[in-house]
Amino acid sequence: MIGGKENLKILIKSVNWIGDAVFMTPSLRGLRERFPASRITVLVNPRVKDIFSRNPDVDELIIYDRKKEKTIIQKWRFLKELRKRKYDIGIAVQPRSYEAALILFFSGARERIGYSHYLRNIFLTKTVKLTGDIKHDVDVFFDVMKPLEVKLERKRIVLNTDKKSDEWADSFMKENSIDPGGLLVGLNPGAQSQAKRWFEDRYAKLADRIVRELGGRVIVFSGPGSEEAAGNVRSMAEEELIDGKSDILQLAALCRKCRVVVSNCTGPAHVAAAVGTPVIVIVGTSEPARTRPYGEGHVTIKKTLPCSPCFRKQCEERTCMKMVTVDEVFKAVQRKVK
């Protein structure tokens, strides 16, 4: 404890992507168990705020929108207000982000903890060495808190929905005449990076087989930036597919109603895993040992090539994705639903 205090003020700088934010939730649980009387604040960008909005381990969310805080003066005003809160501990879970370390430094937090990374160490009071071992990002985000002796018997990702989103999902089911007891499969063909996307025509063929051979209904999920991919899948399919456009909490509520979700390795896959739905994830450029859906009961489809994992955002060849066939993914769905 800092100065023997039990009721500490703790600030955590959140990661910026949906899947990563889901991976942070065991860290929050560990902090709450270690410091039950403390106030835990998470500094987030607007994109991921709903991941934490219903989390019982979070006392406060502070929104930091880089698009609005553009000028030096605007950033300084924001940091000045942050400094007034007089945090005891600041934590940067990102291994290499200079911005996260700087925010903690200017927040005035007495103890500032993060991974050791070159010059950013001067902004931190305690650093943790990131080993070269490949481990899941859940563990990366958790292990940075070693100086605080945070432990957790079982790590589990969580995402809690609210009453409004649950009621929306119930209405969605009724409006689309979806039988709650029937087979419902979710597809997520979008991804921020082109190289992470399995082909839209293959998603469409997969959907057709789920409808024809398994007698299921198929929702094609979409959110900001993935509407085009989802629309293409629905137009390419011969069977009628359901438009699943939604925000994060609505997506989570819908995923909970699915028997299985098939997705590229991106945010919605981890949203589905966080609400307990089995996920079949198709991995291309990334390293599944680090970013696969966390927990049991999920399936990872990955073709290992000499160039993988390449972590590229764009790839003209996408050979690793071409090697993943519709039949292979369909059989994985078939095994899951049975």
C-alpha positions as CSV (number, residue, x, y, z in Angstrom):
1,M,0.0,0.0,0.0
2,I,1.1,3.6,-0.6
3,G,1.7,5.1,2.8
4,G,-0.5,2.4,4.4
5,K,-3.6,3.7,2.6
6,E,-6.5,1.2,2.0
7,N,-8.7,3.5,0.0
8,L,-6.4,4.3,-2.9
9,K,-7.3,6.2,-6.0
10,I,-6.2,4.1,-9.0
11,L,-6.1,5.3,-12.6
12,I,-5.8,2.8,-15.5
13,K,-5.1,4.0,-19.1
14,S,-7.2,1.7,-21.2
15,V,-6.2,0.2,-24.5
16,N,-7.9,1.5,-27.6
17,W,-9.4,-1.5,-29.4
18,I,-12.5,-3.4,-28.5
19,G,-10.9,-6.9,-28.3
20,D,-8.0,-5.5,-26.2
21,A,-10.5,-3.8,-23.9
22,V,-12.2,-7.1,-23.3
23,F,-8.8,-8.6,-22.6
24,M,-8.3,-6.0,-19.9
25,T,-11.3,-7.1,-17.8
26,P,-9.4,-9.8,-15.7
27,S,-6.9,-7.0,-14.7
28,L,-9.8,-5.0,-13.3
29,R,-11.1,-8.0,-11.4
30,G,-7.7,-8.6,-9.9
31,L,-7.3,-5.0,-8.9
32,R,-10.7,-5.0,-7.2
33,E,-9.9,-8.1,-5.2
34,R,-6.5,-6.7,-4.2
35,F,-7.8,-3.3,-3.3
36,P,-11.5,-3.7,-2.4
37,A,-11.8,-0.3,-0.7
38,S,-10.1,1.7,-3.5
39,R,-11.6,3.8,-6.3
40,I,-10.8,2.5,-9.7
41,T,-11.0,4.9,-12.7
42,V,-10.5,3.8,-16.3
43,L,-9.4,6.4,-18.9
44,V,-10.9,5.3,-22.2
45,N,-11.5,6.5,-25.7
46,P,-15.1,6.6,-26.9
47,R,-14.7,3.5,-29.0
48,V,-14.4,1.1,-26.1
49,K,-16.3,2.8,-23.3
50,D,-19.2,0.3,-23.4
51,I,-16.9,-2.6,-22.7
52,F,-16.5,-1.1,-19.2
53,S,-19.7,0.8,-18.7
54,R,-21.5,-2.0,-16.8
55,N,-18.3,-3.5,-15.2
56,P,-18.7,-3.8,-11.4
57,D,-15.0,-3.5,-10.9
58,V,-15.0,0.1,-12.4
59,D,-16.0,3.0,-10.3
60,E,-15.6,5.7,-12.9
61,L,-15.0,6.1,-16.6
62,I,-13.2,9.2,-18.0
63,I,-13.6,9.7,-21.7
64,Y,-10.5,10.9,-23.5
65,D,-11.3,11.7,-27.2
66,R,-8.2,12.5,-29.1
67,K,-10.3,13.9,-32.0
68,K,-11.7,16.5,-29.7
69,E,-8.6,17.2,-27.6
70,K,-6.6,18.2,-30.6
71,T,-4.6,21.3,-29.6
72,I,-1.8,21.5,-27.0
73,I,-4.0,23.8,-24.9
74,Q,-7.0,21.4,-25.0
75,K,-4.8,18.5,-24.0
76,W,-3.2,20.5,-21.2
77,R,-6.6,21.5,-19.8
78,F,-7.7,17.9,-19.8
79,L,-4.5,16.8,-18.0
80,K,-4.9,19.6,-15.6
81,E,-8.4,18.4,-14.6
82,L,-7.0,14.9,-14.3
83,R,-4.2,16.1,-12.0
84,K,-6.8,17.6,-9.6
85,R,-8.0,14.1,-8.8
86,K,-4.7,13.3,-7.0
87,Y,-4.3,9.6,-8.0
88,D,-2.2,7.4,-5.8
89,I,-1.5,4.8,-8.6
90,G,-1.5,5.0,-12.3
91,I,-1.2,1.9,-14.5
92,A,-0.4,1.7,-18.3
93,V,-1.2,-1.8,-19.5
94,Q,0.1,-1.1,-23.0
95,P,3.6,-2.4,-23.4
96,R,5.0,0.3,-25.6
97,S,2.6,3.3,-25.7
98,Y,4.4,6.6,-24.9
99,E,1.1,8.4,-24.8
100,A,-0.1,6.2,-22.0
101,A,3.0,6.8,-19.9
102,L,2.9,10.5,-20.6
103,I,-0.8,10.7,-19.5
104,L,0.1,9.0,-16.2
105,F,3.1,11.3,-15.7
106,F,1.0,14.5,-16.2
107,S,-1.8,13.0,-14.1
108,G,0.5,13.4,-11.1
109,A,-0.1,9.8,-9.9
110,R,2.4,9.1,-7.1
111,E,3.2,5.6,-8.4
112,R,3.2,5.1,-12.1
113,I,3.5,1.5,-13.3
114,G,4.1,0.1,-16.8
115,Y,6.2,-2.1,-18.9
116,S,9.8,-1.0,-19.4
117,H,10.3,0.4,-22.9
118,Y,13.3,2.7,-23.7
119,L,12.7,6.4,-23.0
120,R,9.2,6.0,-21.7
121,N,10.7,4.6,-18.5
122,I,11.5,8.2,-17.3
123,F,7.8,8.8,-17.0
124,L,7.2,5.7,-14.8
125,T,8.2,5.1,-11.2
126,K,8.0,1.3,-11.4
127,T,8.6,-0.8,-14.5
128,V,8.1,-4.4,-15.4
129,K,10.2,-6.2,-18.0
130,L,8.2,-7.8,-20.8
131,T,9.7,-11.2,-21.6
132,G,10.1,-12.5,-25.1
133,D,7.7,-15.4,-24.4
134,I,4.6,-15.5,-26.5
135,K,1.6,-15.2,-24.1
136,H,-2.0,-14.1,-24.4
137,D,-2.7,-10.4,-24.2
138,V,-4.9,-11.1,-21.2
139,D,-1.8,-12.2,-19.4
140,V,0.3,-9.3,-20.8
141,F,-2.2,-6.7,-19.4
142,F,-2.5,-8.6,-16.1
143,D,1.2,-9.2,-15.5
144,V,2.1,-5.4,-15.6
145,M,0.6,-5.2,-12.1
146,K,3.2,-7.4,-10.5
147,P,4.6,-4.6,-8.4
148,L,1.1,-4.4,-6.8
149,E,1.1,-8.1,-6.0
150,V,-2.2,-8.5,-7.8
151,K,-3.3,-12.1,-8.1
152,L,-6.3,-13.9,-9.5
153,E,-7.2,-17.6,-9.1
154,R,-9.1,-17.7,-12.4
155,K,-8.9,-15.1,-15.1
156,R,-12.2,-14.6,-16.9
157,I,-13.2,-12.0,-19.5
158,V,-16.5,-10.3,-18.9
159,L,-18.9,-7.9,-20.7
160,N,-22.1,-7.0,-19.0
161,T,-25.1,-5.7,-21.0
162,D,-27.8,-3.4,-19.7
163,K,-31.6,-3.7,-19.5
164,K,-32.0,-1.5,-22.6
165,S,-29.7,-3.6,-24.8
166,D,-31.3,-6.9,-23.6
167,E,-34.8,-5.6,-24.4
168,W,-33.5,-4.4,-27.8
169,A,-32.2,-7.9,-28.5
170,D,-35.6,-9.5,-27.5
171,S,-37.4,-7.1,-29.8
172,F,-34.9,-7.9,-32.6
173,M,-35.6,-11.6,-32.3
174,K,-39.4,-11.0,-32.5
175,E,-39.2,-8.5,-35.4
176,N,-37.1,-11.0,-37.4
177,S,-39.3,-14.0,-36.4
178,I,-36.4,-15.8,-34.8
179,D,-37.3,-18.8,-32.8
180,P,-35.5,-18.5,-29.4
181,G,-35.2,-22.3,-29.3
182,G,-33.9,-22.7,-32.8
183,L,-30.4,-22.6,-34.3
184,L,-29.1,-19.1,-34.5
185,V,-25.6,-18.5,-35.9
186,G,-23.8,-15.1,-36.0
187,L,-21.3,-14.1,-38.7
188,N,-18.8,-11.3,-38.4
189,P,-17.2,-10.6,-41.8
190,G,-15.7,-7.2,-40.9
191,A,-12.3,-6.3,-39.5
192,Q,-10.4,-3.0,-39.3
193,S,-7.5,-4.5,-41.3
194,Q,-8.1,-5.9,-44.8
195,A,-5.6,-8.7,-44.2
196,K,-7.6,-10.0,-41.3
197,R,-10.8,-10.6,-43.4
198,W,-11.8,-14.0,-44.7
199,F,-13.5,-13.6,-48.1
200,E,-17.1,-12.2,-48.2
201,D,-18.2,-14.7,-50.8
202,R,-17.1,-17.6,-48.6
203,Y,-19.0,-16.1,-45.6
204,A,-22.0,-16.0,-48.0
205,K,-21.6,-19.7,-49.0
206,L,-21.1,-20.7,-45.4
207,A,-24.4,-18.9,-44.5
208,D,-26.2,-20.7,-47.2
209,R,-25.0,-24.1,-46.0
210,I,-26.0,-23.3,-42.4
211,V,-29.5,-22.4,-43.5
212,R,-29.9,-25.3,-46.0
213,E,-28.1,-28.1,-44.2
214,L,-28.6,-27.3,-40.6
215,G,-31.9,-25.5,-40.7
216,G,-30.5,-22.5,-39.0
217,R,-31.0,-18.7,-39.1
218,V,-28.0,-16.5,-39.7
219,I,-27.3,-13.0,-38.4
220,V,-24.6,-10.9,-40.2
221,F,-23.2,-8.5,-37.6
222,S,-22.0,-5.0,-38.6
223,G,-21.0,-1.8,-36.8
224,P,-19.1,1.3,-37.7
225,G,-16.7,0.5,-40.6
226,S,-18.0,-3.0,-41.3
227,E,-21.4,-2.1,-42.9
228,E,-20.1,-2.7,-46.5
229,A,-18.6,-6.1,-45.8
230,A,-21.8,-7.2,-44.0
231,G,-23.9,-5.9,-46.9
232,N,-21.9,-7.7,-49.4
233,V,-22.3,-11.0,-47.6
234,R,-26.0,-10.6,-47.4
235,S,-26.3,-9.7,-51.1
236,M,-24.0,-12.6,-52.2
237,A,-26.0,-15.2,-50.3
238,E,-28.8,-17.0,-51.9
239,E,-30.7,-17.5,-48.7
240,E,-32.2,-14.7,-46.6
241,L,-29.8,-13.5,-44.0
242,I,-30.6,-11.1,-41.1
243,D,-29.0,-7.7,-40.9
244,G,-27.4,-7.5,-37.4
245,K,-26.3,-3.8,-37.3
246,S,-25.8,-2.9,-33.7
247,D,-23.7,-1.0,-31.2
248,I,-21.4,-2.9,-28.7
249,L,-23.9,-3.6,-26.0
250,Q,-26.6,-4.6,-28.5
251,L,-24.0,-6.9,-30.2
252,A,-23.2,-8.5,-26.9
253,A,-26.9,-9.1,-26.2
254,L,-27.4,-10.6,-29.7
255,C,-24.3,-12.8,-29.4
256,R,-25.7,-14.3,-26.2
257,K,-28.7,-15.5,-28.2
258,C,-26.5,-17.3,-30.8
259,R,-25.4,-20.9,-30.6
260,V,-22.1,-20.0,-32.1
261,V,-20.4,-17.0,-33.8
262,V,-18.0,-17.3,-36.7
263,S,-15.7,-14.3,-37.0
264,N,-12.5,-12.9,-38.2
265,C,-9.9,-12.3,-35.4
266,T,-11.3,-8.9,-34.3
267,G,-13.4,-7.2,-31.7
268,P,-16.8,-8.8,-32.1
269,A,-15.2,-12.3,-31.7
270,H,-14.1,-11.3,-28.2
271,V,-17.4,-9.6,-27.4
272,A,-19.1,-13.0,-28.2
273,A,-16.6,-14.9,-26.1
274,A,-17.0,-12.5,-23.2
275,V,-20.8,-13.2,-23.0
276,G,-20.2,-17.0,-23.1
277,T,-20.9,-17.8,-26.7
278,P,-18.6,-20.3,-28.5
279,V,-16.6,-18.6,-31.2
280,I,-15.0,-20.1,-34.4
281,V,-12.3,-17.5,-35.2
282,I,-10.5,-17.4,-38.6
283,V,-7.0,-16.1,-38.1
284,G,-4.8,-14.7,-40.9
285,T,-2.0,-12.3,-40.1
286,S,-2.1,-12.3,-36.3
287,E,-0.7,-14.6,-33.6
288,P,-3.5,-16.7,-32.2
289,A,-1.5,-17.5,-29.0
290,R,-1.8,-13.8,-28.2
291,T,-5.2,-12.8,-29.6
292,R,-7.4,-15.9,-29.9
293,P,-10.8,-15.8,-28.1
294,Y,-10.0,-16.2,-24.4
295,G,-11.5,-19.1,-22.5
296,E,-12.7,-22.6,-23.2
297,G,-14.9,-23.9,-26.0
298,H,-13.7,-21.8,-28.8
299,V,-12.1,-23.0,-32.1
300,T,-9.2,-21.3,-33.9
301,I,-8.7,-21.9,-37.7
302,K,-5.3,-20.9,-38.7
303,K,-3.0,-21.8,-41.6
304,T,0.7,-21.5,-40.8
305,L,2.9,-20.2,-43.6
306,P,6.6,-19.2,-43.6
307,C,5.4,-15.6,-43.6
308,S,3.1,-15.9,-40.6
309,P,2.4,-14.2,-38.3
310,C,3.1,-11.1,-40.4
311,F,0.8,-8.6,-38.6
312,R,0.2,-6.8,-41.9
313,K,-2.8,-4.6,-42.3
314,Q,-2.9,-5.1,-46.1
315,C,-2.0,-8.1,-48.2
316,E,-2.8,-8.6,-51.8
317,E,-2.2,-12.4,-51.7
318,R,-4.0,-13.3,-48.4
319,T,-2.7,-16.9,-49.0
320,C,-3.4,-17.9,-45.4
321,M,-7.0,-16.9,-45.8
322,K,-7.4,-18.6,-49.2
323,M,-6.4,-21.8,-47.6
324,V,-9.4,-21.7,-45.3
325,T,-12.2,-23.4,-47.1
326,V,-16.0,-23.0,-46.6
327,D,-16.2,-26.8,-46.0
328,E,-13.6,-26.6,-43.2
329,V,-15.5,-23.8,-41.4
330,F,-18.9,-25.4,-42.0
331,K,-17.7,-28.6,-40.4
332,A,-16.5,-26.6,-37.4
333,V,-19.9,-25.0,-37.1
334,Q,-21.6,-28.4,-37.5
335,R,-19.5,-29.9,-34.6
336,K,-20.2,-27.0,-32.4
337,V,-24.0,-26.9,-32.8
338,K,-24.3,-30.7,-32.3
